Amino acid sequence: MLILMLILPTLFGGQIMIWWSTVFARILSAILALILKQHAYEKEILVSANNEY
């Protein structure tokens, strides 16, 4: 999230947009977390399906 907070202010303009940049960074971080969670869940299902006898 810190990387996004450092990149986004330069994309959206000066000091006023820093708040919006933190909001966008939090939203993007949450979306990325959900995607990674879903990916890990799918891998867990595949691994558990292979381990069943």
MARGU-549657 format. One line per 8 residues: number of its first residue (from 1); for each residue x, y, z of N, C-alpha, C, O, CB. Coordinates in steps of 0.1 Angstrom, whole numbers, always signed. Atoms other than C-alpha are relative to their C-alpha. Glycine has a CB too. Example, Ala and Ser with C-alpha at 12.3 -4.5 7.8 and 13.67 -1.06 7.14 Angstrom:
// MARGU-549657
1> +9 -12 +0 +123 -45 +78 +9 +12 +0 +19 +12 +7 -10 +0 +12  -9 -11 +0 +137 -11 +71 -8 +11 +8 -3 +22 +9 +4 +5 -14
This chain:
// MARGU-549657
1> +8 -12 +0 +0 +0 +0 +9 +12 +0 +5 +23 -6 -9 +0 +12  -9 -11 +0 +29 +23 +7 +5 +4 -14 +6 +16 -17 +12 -2 +9  -5 -2 +13 +42 +19 -28 -11 +8 -8 -8 +17 -16 +4 -13 -7  +11 -7 +7 +7 +29 -42 -1 +14 +4 -4 +23 -4 -13 -8 +2  +1 -14 -5 +6 +59 -19 +10 +9 -5 +8 +21 -7 +0 +0 +15  -11 -8 +5 +39 +71 -32 -2 +2 -15 +3 +13 -20 +13 -7 +2  +2 -1 +14 +30 +65 -69 -12 +9 -4 -11 +17 -12 -1 -13 -7  +13 -6 +4 -6 +78 -70 +0 +16 +1 -6 +22 -8 -11 -5 +8
9> +1 -15 -1 +0 +115 -58 +6 +6 -13 +2 +17 -17 +7 +5 +12  -6 -6 +12 +23 +121 -88 -10 -2 -12 -9 +6 -22 +13 -6 -3  +9 +2 +11 -4 +107 -111 -12 +9 +0 -17 +14 -10 -5 -14 -1  +12 -8 -1 -33 +127 -98 +2 +14 +4 -8 +22 +6 -9 -7 +11  -3 -14 -3 -16 +160 -89 +3 +2 +14 +3 -7 +22 -12 +8 -4  -7 -5 -12 -3 +179 -59 -6 -4 +13 -11 -15 +15 +0 +14 -1  +3 +3 -14 -10 +181 -22 -15 -3 +2 -18 -11 +11 +4 +12 +8  +14 +2 -2 -48 +182 -25 -4 -14 -3 -13 -20 +3 -8 +10 -9
17> +4 +13 +5 -50 +148 -42 +6 -11 +9 +4 -23 +6 +4 -2 -14  -7 +10 -8 -29 +130 -15 -11 -8 +7 -9 -21 +8 +10 +6 +10  +11 +7 -7 -61 +121 +4 -7 -10 -9 -9 -22 -6 -10 +10 +6  +6 +9 +10 -77 +107 -27 +9 -12 -4 +5 -23 -6 -5 +7 -12  -10 +10 +3 -45 +88 -35 +0 -11 +11 +1 -23 +7 +14 +6 -2  +0 +10 -11 -46 +71 -1 -13 -9 -1 -13 -21 +2 +1 +6 +14  +13 +8 +1 -83 +61 -7 +2 -10 -12 -2 -21 -10 -11 +10 -3  -2 +9 +11 -74 +47 -41 +10 -11 +3 +8 -23 -1 +5 +8 -13
25> -10 +10 -4 -44 +29 -26 -6 -11 +8 -4 -23 +7 +12 +6 +7  +7 +10 -8 -66 +13 +0 -10 -9 -8 -11 -21 -5 -8 +7 +11  +9 +8 +9 -92 +2 -26 +8 -10 -8 +4 -21 -9 -8 +10 -9  -8 +9 +9 -65 -12 -49 +6 -11 +9 +7 -23 +4 +10 +7 -7  -6 +10 -9 -49 -30 -19 -11 -11 +4 -8 -23 +5 +6 +6 +13  +11 +9 -4 -83 -45 -9 -3 -9 -12 -5 -21 -10 -12 +8 +5  +3 +8 +11 -90 -57 -44 +11 -10 -3 +8 -22 -5 -1 +9 -13  -11 +9 +2 -55 -72 -47 -1 -11 +11 +2 -23 +8 +13 +7 +1
33> +1 +10 -11 -60 -90 -13 -11 -10 -3 -9 -22 -1 -3 +7 +13  +11 +9 +3 -93 -104 -25 +4 -10 -11 +1 -22 -11 -13 +7 -4  -4 +9 +11 -78 -117 -57 +10 -10 +4 +9 -22 +1 +7 +9 -11  -10 +10 -5 -48 -133 -39 -7 -10 +9 -3 -22 +9 +11 +8 +7  +7 +9 -9 -72 -148 -13 -7 -11 -8 -7 -23 -5 -10 +7 +9  +7 +10 +9 -93 -164 -41 +10 -9 -6 +7 -21 -7 -8 +8 -10  -10 +9 +6 -62 -177 -58 +5 -10 +9 +7 -22 +6 +11 +9 -6  -5 +9 -11 -49 -192 -26 -10 -10 +3 -7 -22 +5 +5 +8 +12
41> +11 +9 -3 -83 -207 -19 -1 -11 -11 -3 -23 -8 -13 +7 +2  +1 +10 +11 -84 -224 -53 +11 -10 +0 +10 -21 -2 +0 +8 -14  -11 +9 -1 -49 -238 -49 -2 -9 +12 +2 -21 +11 +13 +8 +2  +3 +8 -11 -59 -251 -15 -10 -11 -3 -8 -23 +1 -5 +8 +12  +10 +10 +4 -89 -269 -30 +7 -11 -9 +5 -23 -7 -11 +7 -7  -6 +10 +9 -67 -285 -57 +10 -9 +8 +10 -21 +5 +8 +8 -10  -9 +8 -8 -41 -296 -31 -7 -10 +8 -3 -22 +9 +9 +9 +8  +8 +9 -9 -67 -311 -8 -7 -11 -8 -8 -22 -3 -10 +8 +8
49> +6 +10 +8 -84 -328 -37 +10 -11 -4 +7 -23 -6 -6 +6 -13  -10 +10 +4 -51 -345 -47 +4 -8 +12 +9 -19 +10 +12 +8 -6  -4 +7 -12 -44 -356 -11 -11 -10 +5 -8 -18 +14 +4 +9 +11  +10 +9 -4 -77 -374 -7 +2 -14 -6 +6 -16 -17 -14 +5 -4  -2 +14 +5 -75 -412 -9 -13 -7 -1 -13 -19 -5 +9 -7 +9
